[in-house]
Amino acid sequence: MMYLLAFFCSPLALLLSGKPISAIFNLVLYVLSIACWLTIILFHVGFVIWAVAVLHAILTINNSREERRARRIIAATRLD
């Protein structure tokens, strides 16, 4: 579900994943891509920037989930 949200609104997906700094960076990319889409000349550049923003969101969400999974495994294997 989070990956689908990352495809349509990547800054919101990052914010809901607990990555506010990445969400701000992604919001800048998102706004820049919309600004490029509004121009006729830089339409293709806007699409590329949007694709980079979506890719950044998907990879960041995937990395966040892997980190949580690794922390749970480490916590489960500790012998306290």
PyMOL commands that set and color helices and strands:
alter all, ss='L'
color gray80, all
select helices_A, chain A and resi 2-8+10-16+20-38+43-77
alter helices_A, ss='H'
color red, helices_A
deselect
rebuild
show_as cartoon
